[in-house]
Each structure stands twice: as structure tokens, then as C-alpha cells.
Amino acid sequence: LMGSVTVVVVVVMLIMVAVVVVVAAAAVILLKCLVPFVESFSVIEVLFGMRILVS
């Protein structure tokens, strides 16, 4: 029983690590894509646009 529990814990940890890596990679890609917009627009306009997207 203990062996199977250990395997489940390890699998869950690996999945969590994979999710974190994917989210981090997506964030980096988004930042790289947003850099030109941040440079061309003012920060206030970017924040306003993000607020519109969220709402």
C-alpha cells in the first residue's frame, strides 16, 4: 500500500511541476509578444486594455 501511495505522490508532484513549467513558458512567450506593445503604447493604455480583457 505504501509503495502505491508513494507512486501517486510522485506522479502528482511531477504533474504540478509540469504545469508550473508550462505556465512559466506561456508567461515568457506572452511577455515577449507584449514587449513591442508596451514600447509603442503608454503603460496606462496597456493597463486599461488588460482591465477591459479581464472584465
TIFILUM-64266 format. One record per residue: residue number from 0; residue in one letter; x, y, z of N, C-alpha, C, O in turn. Coordinates in Angstrom, 3 decimals, decimal comma. Example, Ala and Ser with C-alpha at 12.3 -4.5 7.8 and 13.67 -1.06 7.14 Angstrom:
% residues 2
    k  r       nc1       nc2       nc3      cac1      cac2      cac3       cc1       cc2       cc3       oc1       oc2       oc3
    0  A    13,190    -5,690     7,800    12,300    -4,500     7,800    13,200    -3,300     7,800    14,236    -3,319     8,465
    1  S    12,850    -2,250     7,080    13,670    -1,060     7,140    12,900     0,030     7,870    13,409     1,138     8,039
This chain:
% residues 55
    k  r       nc1       nc2       nc3      cac1      cac2      cac3       cc1       cc2       cc3       oc1       oc2       oc3
    0  L     0,844    -1,214     0,000     0,000     0,000     0,000     0,872     1,254     0,000     0,635     2,190    -0,763
    1  M     1,882     1,256     0,867     2,748     2,436     0,962     3,441     2,708    -0,369     3,625     3,864    -0,750
    2  G     3,828     1,642    -1,080     4,504     1,831    -2,359     3,615     2,540    -3,359     4,065     3,446    -4,061
    3  S     2,337     2,129    -3,429     1,425     2,751    -4,382     1,154     4,196    -4,009     1,025     5,051    -4,885
    4  V     1,067     4,479    -2,704     0,844     5,864    -2,263     2,027     6,728    -2,677     1,849     7,854    -3,141
    5  T     3,241     6,196    -2,508     4,447     6,948    -2,889     4,435     7,242    -4,378     4,776     8,352    -4,788
    6  V     4,051     6,274    -5,193     3,997     6,464    -6,646     3,000     7,562    -6,996     3,285     8,418    -7,833
    7  V     1,832     7,540    -6,358     0,806     8,554    -6,627     1,327     9,935    -6,269     1,136    10,889    -7,024
    8  V     1,997    10,050    -5,100     2,533    11,344    -4,670     3,565    11,841    -5,671     3,568    13,019    -6,030
    9  V     4,446    10,946    -6,125     5,481    11,344    -7,086     4,844    11,801    -8,401     5,267    12,802    -8,979
   10  V     3,832    11,073    -8,873     3,156    11,432   -10,128     2,488    12,798    -9,996     2,584    13,630   -10,899
   11  V     1,812    13,028    -8,870     1,140    14,317    -8,649     2,164    15,447    -8,635     1,935    16,505    -9,221
   12  M     3,298    15,221    -7,962     4,349    16,248    -7,908     4,885    16,537    -9,306     5,103    17,693    -9,667
   13  L     5,098    15,468   -10,100     5,609    15,656   -11,460     4,612    16,449   -12,294     5,011    17,318   -13,070
   14  I     3,317    16,160   -12,145     2,282    16,882   -12,894     2,283    18,354   -12,487     2,185    19,237   -13,340
   15  M     2,393    18,617   -11,180     2,415    20,001   -10,705     3,618    20,741   -11,278     3,500    21,886   -11,715
   16  V     4,780    20,080   -11,273     5,992    20,706   -11,822     5,801    20,998   -13,301     6,179    22,067   -13,780
   17  A     5,208    20,037   -14,038     4,984    20,229   -15,471     4,052    21,414   -15,716     4,284    22,217   -16,620
   18  V     2,988    21,520   -14,901     2,046    22,635   -15,048     2,757    23,963   -14,797     2,559    24,926   -15,537
   19  V     3,585    24,011   -13,751     4,314    25,251   -13,439     5,235    25,628   -14,599     5,320    26,795   -14,980
   20  V     5,923    24,630   -15,157     6,838    24,900   -16,273     6,067    25,432   -17,478     6,493    26,395   -18,117
   21  V     4,927    24,803   -17,789     4,121    25,238   -18,938     3,608    26,660   -18,727     3,645    27,481   -19,643
   22  V     3,127    26,949   -17,509     2,617    28,293   -17,216     3,747    29,324   -17,323     3,552    30,411   -17,867
   23  A     4,923    28,978   -16,802     6,062    29,892   -16,863     6,457    30,144   -18,319     6,735    31,280   -18,702
   24  A     6,482    29,080   -19,131     6,840    29,230   -20,538     5,818    30,112   -21,259     6,186    30,977   -22,054
   25  A     4,527    29,885   -20,973     3,476    30,690   -21,591     3,622    32,156   -21,180     3,439    33,052   -22,004
   26  A     3,950    32,401   -19,916     4,114    33,765   -19,426     5,278    34,449   -20,142     5,176    35,613   -20,530
   27  V     6,392    33,716   -20,316     7,557    34,287   -21,001     7,206    34,622   -22,447     7,568    35,686   -22,949
   28  I     6,495    33,705   -23,120     6,102    33,936   -24,511     5,183    35,150   -24,605     5,335    35,982   -25,499
   29  L     4,216    35,251   -23,666     3,300    36,392   -23,670     4,063    37,693   -23,447     3,794    38,698   -24,106
   30  L     5,020    37,672   -22,512     5,802    38,878   -22,236     6,581    39,293   -23,475     6,639    40,476   -23,812
   31  K     7,188    38,305   -24,161     7,963    38,624   -25,367     7,050    39,213   -26,438     7,456    40,111   -27,177
   32  C     5,812    38,707   -26,525     4,870    39,223   -27,521     4,364    40,614   -27,131     4,062    41,433   -27,999
   33  L     4,274    40,877   -25,825     3,713    42,148   -25,353     4,747    43,273   -25,337     4,377    44,447   -25,310
   34  V     6,045    42,928   -25,353     7,084    43,959   -25,270     6,918    45,034   -26,341     6,984    46,217   -26,005
   35  P     6,706    44,686   -27,615     6,533    45,736   -28,633     5,342    46,648   -28,332     5,408    47,858   -28,552
   36  F     4,236    46,049   -27,820     3,061    46,861   -27,496     3,367    47,810   -26,343     2,961    48,972   -26,355
   37  V     4,097    47,292   -25,337     4,444    48,140   -24,193     5,327    49,296   -24,645     5,222    50,408   -24,129
   38  E     6,208    49,020   -25,624     7,104    50,072   -26,101     6,357    51,108   -26,942     6,714    52,287   -26,934
   39  S     5,311    50,670   -27,676     4,611    51,576   -28,572     3,460    52,313   -27,879     3,091    53,420   -28,270
   40  F     2,899    51,674   -26,839     1,808    52,315   -26,113     2,272    52,735   -24,722     3,302    52,266   -24,236
   41  S     1,514    53,614   -24,091     1,836    54,005   -22,734     1,388    52,899   -21,773     0,522    52,090   -22,108
   42  V     1,973    52,871   -20,596     1,641    51,852   -19,607     0,176    51,947   -19,221    -0,480    50,928   -19,005
   43  I    -0,341    53,174   -19,133    -1,741    53,364   -18,737    -2,673    52,713   -19,750    -3,650    52,065   -19,374
   44  E    -2,373    52,885   -21,030    -3,219    52,284   -22,070    -3,184    50,763   -21,980    -4,208    50,103   -22,154
   45  V    -2,005    50,207   -21,709    -1,862    48,752   -21,593    -2,684    48,248   -20,413    -3,404    47,256   -20,530
   46  L    -2,576    48,940   -19,265    -3,327    48,518   -18,081    -4,823    48,621   -18,349    -5,592    47,750   -17,943
   47  F    -5,235    49,689   -19,034    -6,652    49,865   -19,359    -7,136    48,730   -20,260    -8,229    48,199   -20,064
   48  G    -6,323    48,364   -21,241    -6,674    47,269   -22,141    -6,773    45,951   -21,385    -7,671    45,151   -21,645
   49  M    -5,840    45,719   -20,438    -5,880    44,490   -19,654    -7,140    44,458   -18,791    -7,760    43,407   -18,625
   50  R    -7,510    45,608   -18,248    -8,709    45,674   -17,412    -9,944    45,336   -18,243   -10,860    44,671   -17,758
   51  I    -9,969    45,796   -19,500   -11,104    45,502   -20,389   -11,152    44,001   -20,669   -12,228    43,402   -20,681
   52  L    -9,976    43,392   -20,896    -9,926    41,960   -21,182   -10,402    41,152   -19,978   -11,105    40,154   -20,134
   53  V   -10,018    41,586   -18,782   -10,386    40,845   -17,570   -11,885    40,931   -17,322   -12,531    39,933   -17,004
   54  S   -12,434    42,140   -17,472   -13,853    42,319   -17,166   -14,755    41,731   -18,238   -15,979    41,803   -18,123
